[in-house]
Amino acid sequence: MGSPRFYKRRTLRFFRVGVLNAKTGPAAIKSNRNTMNWIVISSGILAFITAGVHIVAGGKEVARPLLAAPMDETVKLTMYACWHLVSVSLLLSSLALLVNGFGFLDSPPMVAFISALWLLYGIVFIVVNYCIASPPVLFRLPQWILLLPVGLLGLLGVILL
């Protein structure tokens, strides 16, 4: 245990080097509550809807048939785990976009990173539709229709505001 003086010096050091500052402390939450970014909020809402569609419809049309398919158990369980990882990723990133959009957190780099992920997710579906599907059909895997707008809206919200 150290003396209160030790803790005071250590805390001041953290403030000086930028580990804790007004943008990351409780003051940031209070000061940003009224600053809403409607473009990022719309991105977060669309992302949350997409996560819901993935969890509900994807579970019914992809995960259940996957588990019933006659394939190696390790491959099947790995694919099922990946489906759950995507569910968690979509849900948590939508919540992060909403928290940033409503101003409870002010992190444009986080919004830009999440938006870039969603754009890349959409691009993956377009590439798979054109390069791997036979014949190449853009709407065989239409997930890109929801993924790209989330990424575009998020980046637009970071750039414009």
PyMOL commands that set and color helices and strands:
alter all, ss='L'
color gray80, all
select helices_A, chain A and resi 4-17+26-32+38-68+73-101+108-132+144-160
alter helices_A, ss='H'
color red, helices_A
deselect
rebuild
show_as cartoon
